[in-house]
Amino acid sequence: MAREGMEAERVVSFESESESSDVMFVDSSISSTDGPEPPQNFNRDCIAYEVNVKHRHIEEICISCGSLEVDTLHPIFHGALCPPCKENFLHVFFLYDEDGYQSYCTICGGGRTLFICDVSSCSRCYCTECLDFLVRPGTACRVKAMNMWFCFLCLPMDRHGLLQRRVKWRACVKRLYDECGFVNIFKPLSASKRNPIRVLSLFSDISIEMKKLGFIGNTFGNGSITYVHDVSLITRKDVKELGDIDFVFGAIPDTRGYIAHPSDWYFYQYYRILSYVQPQANNPKCFFWMFVDNLVLDEEVKDAATFRFLETNPVTIYDVQHEGIFSEVHVWSNIPSLKSKYALPDWDLDLSTSFRRDFQTQSLPEMLKKFLAPLKEYFKCFPEFL
């Protein structure tokens, strides 16, 4: 599958070429071209020349941009990252689009045309430049012609041209985030170690979005969700009887509807339930939470949520349609995608005058869908269309 910019489409239809079941295994015995004499300004099309002709070790070259001023090792593939590319990697690795796939290339964290892995449990994307510069010229065209393509993290061979997968790369990703102190993450899990997700949804039901993303509602994922609208009478014992919970979601109801309780009640009740199910600090279990405020909490409660209870800053998410902003919410969460500086559009707008009410706004869960998608790194997921 190839995606141009933010749009994705199948390059070859399964139906139109049903007789073909090609899976691309790039021949690792054919090395990348030595490359032309390098231009004065070093860039990625010189990586092959530096490695194959000048015999420079690839761990001394940023495989994202070609710079020789490297700062750390690339956590997924052999090679290095320069300071700007390292920062970019940390910000984009957990970013997903509404379609449930990574927003940027797994190798360089950029790319306009992206090729999507066809393994159902994989959400990785790779840009044309990385395929042609690091595997060998013409690889992108070969991938585009494939009826089905398995990416370099899913194929059994660990080397393709200059591109070589690291052993235990998931642990390397975790180590990079830990060393940089960007955001605390759990180590991503391999598909064989991912279990069905168990969700507790409070005050607002996210069942539809979790089903669209493939976490629940199918015979493959077999995840579950428990929705509780009013937790007034819910005790610690009641919560324990639900069994282990992996993700606790809570949102103050839309103020345009009927709200049964004061706005601060929803936050404090959410935190009470969260404290019942949250693992101890020394427990390595992957556990996620998210609380959403529809701009109704007063400043005192917001400060308490940020500094005393949830101990993380909220992120503002906007519903943008037809070049207008229709609504916004504040979100506290430990899902790493919300900590990226690229997670939200870069606007220069006067937010006090840009809200529009003449169009139908998205539902709250729909607004949050792409921020829930990184849970695919930890739990079984089979999107609806598979």
C-alpha positions as CSV (number, residue, x, y, z in Angstrom):
1,M,0.0,0.0,0.0
2,A,1.3,3.4,-0.9
3,R,0.3,6.7,0.6
4,E,1.0,10.1,-1.0
5,G,1.2,12.8,1.6
6,M,-1.7,12.3,3.9
7,E,-3.7,10.3,1.5
8,A,-3.5,6.5,1.2
9,E,-4.5,4.2,-1.6
10,R,-3.8,0.7,-2.8
11,V,-1.3,0.7,-5.7
12,V,-2.4,-2.8,-6.9
13,S,-5.9,-4.1,-6.3
14,F,-6.1,-7.6,-4.8
15,E,-9.2,-8.2,-6.8
16,S,-7.7,-7.1,-10.2
17,E,-4.6,-9.3,-9.7
18,S,-6.0,-12.1,-7.5
19,E,-3.8,-14.6,-9.3
20,S,-0.7,-12.8,-8.0
21,S,0.4,-13.3,-4.4
22,D,3.8,-11.6,-4.7
23,V,5.6,-10.9,-1.4
24,M,8.6,-8.7,-1.8
25,F,11.8,-10.1,-0.3
26,V,14.5,-7.7,-1.3
27,D,17.6,-9.6,-2.4
28,S,20.2,-9.0,0.3
29,S,22.8,-10.6,-1.8
30,I,22.7,-7.6,-4.2
31,S,24.5,-4.8,-2.4
32,S,23.5,-1.1,-2.9
33,T,25.3,0.7,-5.6
34,D,28.6,2.3,-4.9
35,G,27.1,5.6,-5.9
36,P,28.4,8.5,-7.8
37,E,31.3,10.8,-6.6
38,P,29.7,12.7,-3.7
39,P,28.7,16.3,-4.2
40,Q,30.2,19.0,-2.1
41,N,27.2,19.0,0.3
42,F,26.9,15.6,1.8
43,N,23.4,14.1,1.8
44,R,21.6,10.8,1.8
45,D,22.4,9.8,-1.8
46,C,26.0,9.6,-0.7
47,I,25.5,7.1,2.1
48,A,26.2,4.1,-0.3
49,Y,29.4,5.8,-1.6
50,E,30.7,6.5,1.9
51,V,30.0,2.9,3.1
52,N,31.0,0.9,-0.1
53,V,33.8,3.0,-1.5
54,K,35.2,5.0,1.4
55,H,34.5,2.1,3.8
56,R,33.0,4.3,6.4
57,H,31.1,2.4,9.1
58,I,27.3,3.0,8.7
59,E,27.1,3.6,12.5
60,E,29.1,6.9,11.8
61,I,26.4,8.2,9.4
62,C,22.9,9.5,10.1
63,I,20.8,7.2,8.0
64,S,17.9,9.7,8.2
65,C,19.7,12.6,6.4
66,G,23.2,11.6,5.6
67,S,25.0,13.9,8.1
68,L,28.3,12.8,9.6
69,E,27.7,14.8,12.7
70,V,26.0,12.0,14.6
71,D,24.6,12.0,18.2
72,T,23.2,8.5,18.9
73,L,22.5,5.2,17.2
74,H,19.3,4.7,15.2
75,P,17.3,2.4,17.5
76,I,15.7,0.3,14.8
77,F,18.2,-0.1,12.1
78,H,22.0,-0.1,12.0
79,G,23.2,3.5,11.5
80,A,23.1,6.7,13.5
81,L,21.0,9.8,14.0
82,C,22.3,13.4,14.1
83,P,20.8,15.7,16.8
84,P,18.0,17.1,14.7
85,C,17.0,13.7,13.4
86,K,17.1,12.2,16.8
87,E,14.7,14.8,18.1
88,N,12.5,14.3,15.1
89,F,12.4,10.5,15.7
90,L,11.3,10.9,19.3
91,H,8.4,13.2,18.2
92,V,7.1,11.1,15.3
93,F,7.6,7.4,16.2
94,F,4.2,7.2,18.0
95,L,2.3,9.4,15.6
96,Y,-0.5,7.7,13.7
97,D,-3.1,8.9,11.2
98,E,-6.8,8.4,11.4
99,D,-6.3,5.3,9.2
100,G,-4.4,3.6,11.9
101,Y,-1.0,3.7,10.3
102,Q,2.2,5.5,11.2
103,S,2.2,9.1,9.9
104,Y,5.9,9.2,9.0
105,C,8.6,6.9,7.7
106,T,9.9,4.4,10.3
107,I,13.5,5.1,9.2
108,C,13.8,8.8,8.6
109,G,10.7,10.2,10.3
110,G,9.7,12.0,7.1
111,G,8.7,11.2,3.6
112,R,5.9,12.3,1.3
113,T,5.1,9.1,-0.4
114,L,4.9,6.2,2.1
115,F,4.6,2.5,1.5
116,I,2.6,0.6,4.1
117,C,3.4,-2.9,5.3
118,D,0.7,-5.4,4.4
119,V,1.2,-7.5,7.5
120,S,-2.1,-7.1,9.5
121,S,-0.3,-6.7,12.8
122,C,2.2,-4.1,11.5
123,S,1.5,-0.4,11.0
124,R,4.9,0.7,9.7
125,C,5.5,3.0,6.7
126,Y,8.6,3.6,4.6
127,C,9.4,6.5,2.2
128,T,10.6,6.2,-1.3
129,E,13.9,7.9,-0.5
130,C,14.8,5.4,2.2
131,L,14.0,2.5,0.0
132,D,16.1,3.7,-2.9
133,F,19.0,5.1,-0.9
134,L,19.4,2.4,1.8
135,V,18.2,-0.8,0.0
136,R,19.1,-0.1,-3.6
137,P,18.0,2.2,-6.4
138,G,14.6,1.2,-7.9
139,T,13.4,-0.5,-4.7
140,A,10.5,1.9,-4.4
141,C,9.2,1.1,-7.9
142,R,9.5,-2.7,-7.2
143,V,7.5,-2.3,-3.9
144,K,4.9,-0.2,-5.7
145,A,4.4,-3.1,-8.2
146,M,3.9,-5.7,-5.5
147,N,0.5,-7.1,-4.8
148,M,1.5,-7.6,-1.2
149,W,4.6,-6.2,0.6
150,F,6.1,-7.2,3.9
151,C,8.3,-4.6,5.5
152,F,11.9,-4.9,6.8
153,L,10.7,-5.5,10.4
154,C,8.4,-8.3,9.4
155,L,10.6,-10.2,6.9
156,P,12.7,-13.0,8.4
157,M,16.0,-11.7,6.9
158,D,17.5,-8.9,8.9
159,R,19.5,-7.2,6.1
160,H,18.5,-5.6,2.8
161,G,21.2,-3.7,1.1
162,L,22.5,-1.2,3.6
163,L,19.5,-1.5,5.8
164,Q,20.0,-3.9,8.6
165,R,17.5,-4.5,11.5
166,R,18.8,-4.3,15.0
167,V,18.5,-7.2,17.3
168,K,15.9,-6.4,20.1
169,W,15.1,-3.1,18.4
170,R,12.0,-2.5,20.6
171,A,14.3,-2.4,23.7
172,C,16.5,0.0,21.8
173,V,13.5,2.3,21.2
174,K,12.7,2.2,24.9
175,R,16.3,2.9,25.8
176,L,16.5,6.0,23.5
177,Y,13.3,7.5,25.1
178,D,14.7,6.8,28.6
179,E,18.1,8.3,27.8
180,C,16.6,11.5,26.3
181,G,14.0,12.0,29.0
182,F,11.5,13.0,26.3
183,V,8.5,11.0,27.7
184,N,8.1,7.8,29.7
185,I,7.1,4.9,27.5
186,F,6.5,1.2,27.8
187,K,8.7,-1.0,25.6
188,P,6.7,-1.8,22.4
189,L,5.7,-5.4,22.2
190,S,6.1,-7.9,19.3
191,A,2.8,-9.1,17.8
192,S,3.2,-12.5,19.4
193,K,3.3,-10.9,22.9
194,R,0.4,-8.6,22.5
195,N,-2.8,-9.5,24.3
196,P,-6.4,-8.3,23.7
197,I,-7.0,-4.9,25.3
198,R,-9.4,-4.5,28.2
199,V,-10.9,-1.0,28.4
200,L,-12.9,0.8,31.1
201,S,-14.7,3.8,29.5
202,L,-16.2,6.3,32.0
203,F,-18.9,8.9,31.3
204,S,-18.4,8.7,27.5
205,D,-18.5,5.6,25.3
206,I,-15.5,5.0,22.9
207,S,-16.7,1.6,21.7
208,I,-17.2,2.6,18.1
209,E,-13.7,4.1,17.7
210,M,-12.0,1.2,19.4
211,K,-13.9,-1.1,17.0
212,K,-12.9,1.0,14.0
213,L,-9.2,0.8,15.1
214,G,-9.6,-3.0,15.4
215,F,-9.1,-3.4,19.2
216,I,-12.5,-4.8,19.9
217,G,-15.6,-6.3,18.2
218,N,-13.9,-9.0,16.0
219,T,-12.9,-12.6,16.3
220,F,-9.2,-11.8,16.0
221,G,-8.6,-9.1,18.5
222,N,-11.3,-10.2,21.0
223,G,-10.7,-7.1,23.1
224,S,-13.4,-5.9,25.6
225,I,-14.8,-2.6,26.8
226,T,-16.9,-1.8,29.8
227,Y,-18.8,1.4,29.7
228,V,-20.0,3.0,32.9
229,H,-22.0,6.3,32.7
230,D,-22.4,7.0,36.4
231,V,-19.8,5.7,38.9
232,S,-21.4,7.2,42.0
233,L,-22.1,3.8,43.5
234,I,-19.1,2.0,42.1
235,T,-16.7,0.7,44.8
236,R,-13.2,-0.6,44.7
237,K,-14.6,-4.2,45.0
238,D,-16.8,-3.5,41.9
239,V,-13.8,-2.4,39.9
240,K,-11.7,-5.4,41.0
241,E,-14.5,-7.7,39.9
242,L,-14.0,-6.4,36.3
243,G,-10.6,-8.0,36.2
244,D,-7.4,-6.5,34.9
245,I,-7.8,-3.2,33.0
246,D,-5.3,-2.0,30.4
247,F,-6.8,1.4,29.5
248,V,-9.0,3.8,31.5
249,F,-10.8,6.5,29.5
250,G,-12.9,9.2,30.9
251,A,-14.4,12.4,29.5
252,I,-16.7,15.1,30.8
253,P,-19.9,15.0,28.8
254,D,-20.5,17.6,26.1
255,T,-21.8,20.8,27.7
256,R,-24.5,21.0,25.0
257,G,-26.2,18.0,26.5
258,Y,-27.5,17.3,30.0
259,I,-24.8,17.1,32.6
260,A,-26.0,15.3,35.8
261,H,-23.1,16.4,38.0
262,P,-20.8,19.5,38.4
263,S,-17.8,19.4,36.1
264,D,-15.2,18.8,38.8
265,W,-17.2,15.7,40.0
266,Y,-16.3,14.0,36.8
267,F,-12.6,14.5,37.2
268,Y,-12.4,13.5,40.9
269,Q,-14.6,10.4,40.2
270,Y,-12.4,9.5,37.3
271,Y,-9.3,9.7,39.4
272,R,-10.9,7.7,42.1
273,I,-11.6,4.8,39.7
274,L,-8.2,5.2,38.1
275,S,-6.5,4.8,41.5
276,Y,-8.4,1.5,41.9
277,V,-7.0,-0.1,38.8
278,Q,-3.6,1.6,38.2
279,P,-0.7,-0.9,38.7
280,Q,2.0,-0.2,41.3
281,A,4.9,1.9,40.2
282,N,7.2,-1.2,40.1
283,N,4.8,-3.2,38.0
284,P,6.0,-3.4,34.3
285,K,2.5,-4.0,33.0
286,C,1.6,-1.8,30.0
287,F,-1.2,0.5,31.4
288,F,-2.7,3.6,29.8
289,W,-5.1,6.3,30.8
290,M,-6.8,9.3,29.3
291,F,-9.0,12.1,30.7
292,V,-10.8,14.7,28.6
293,D,-12.1,18.1,29.6
294,N,-14.6,19.8,27.3
295,L,-13.3,23.2,28.6
296,V,-15.6,23.2,31.6
297,L,-13.1,22.6,34.5
298,D,-12.2,25.7,36.4
299,E,-8.5,26.7,36.7
300,E,-8.2,25.4,40.3
301,V,-9.3,21.9,39.3
302,K,-7.2,21.9,36.2
303,D,-4.1,22.9,38.2
304,A,-4.9,20.1,40.7
305,A,-5.3,17.6,37.9
306,T,-2.0,18.7,36.3
307,F,0.3,19.1,39.3
308,R,-1.1,17.0,42.0
309,F,-3.1,14.0,40.6
310,L,-2.2,13.2,37.0
311,E,1.3,14.9,37.1
312,T,1.4,15.8,33.4
313,N,0.4,18.8,31.4
314,P,-2.8,18.7,29.3
315,V,-2.7,18.9,25.5
316,T,-5.3,21.0,23.6
317,I,-6.9,19.2,20.7
318,Y,-9.0,21.0,18.1
319,D,-11.7,19.9,15.8
320,V,-10.8,21.5,12.5
321,Q,-13.0,21.3,9.4
322,H,-13.5,23.5,6.3
323,E,-10.6,25.8,7.5
324,G,-12.4,26.5,10.7
325,I,-12.1,25.4,14.3
326,F,-15.3,24.0,15.7
327,S,-14.4,22.8,19.2
328,E,-11.5,22.1,21.4
329,V,-10.8,19.9,24.4
330,H,-8.0,19.5,26.9
331,V,-6.5,16.0,27.3
332,W,-4.4,14.5,30.0
333,S,-2.9,11.1,29.1
334,N,0.2,8.9,29.2
335,I,-0.2,7.8,25.6
336,P,3.1,9.1,24.0
337,S,1.6,10.4,20.8
338,L,0.0,13.3,22.8
339,K,3.5,14.5,23.8
340,S,4.7,15.1,20.3
341,K,5.1,18.7,19.0
342,Y,3.9,17.4,15.7
343,A,0.7,15.9,17.1
344,L,-1.3,19.1,16.5
345,P,-1.5,21.4,13.5
346,D,0.8,24.3,13.4
347,W,-1.6,27.2,13.1
348,D,-1.3,31.0,13.4
349,L,-5.0,31.6,14.2
350,D,-6.9,33.8,16.6
351,L,-8.7,31.1,18.5
352,S,-11.1,33.5,20.1
353,T,-12.7,34.3,16.7
354,S,-12.2,31.1,14.7
355,F,-14.9,28.8,16.2
356,R,-17.6,27.9,13.7
357,R,-21.0,26.4,14.6
358,D,-22.6,26.1,11.1
359,F,-21.1,22.7,10.5
360,Q,-21.6,19.4,12.3
361,T,-18.7,18.9,14.8
362,Q,-16.9,15.5,15.2
363,S,-17.8,13.4,18.1
364,L,-15.3,13.5,20.9
365,P,-14.1,9.9,20.4
366,E,-13.6,10.6,16.6
367,M,-11.4,13.6,17.5
368,L,-9.3,11.4,19.7
369,K,-9.1,8.4,17.3
370,K,-5.6,9.0,15.9
371,F,-4.2,9.5,19.5
372,L,-5.6,6.1,20.5
373,A,-4.0,4.3,17.5
374,P,-0.5,4.0,19.1
375,L,-2.0,1.5,21.5
376,K,-1.4,-0.9,18.5
377,E,2.2,-1.1,19.7
378,Y,1.0,-2.9,22.8
379,F,-2.3,-4.7,22.1
380,K,-3.8,-7.0,19.5
381,C,-5.4,-5.1,16.7
382,F,-7.1,-6.1,13.5
383,P,-8.8,-3.1,11.7
384,E,-12.4,-3.4,10.5
385,F,-11.5,-3.6,6.8
386,L,-9.3,-6.6,7.1
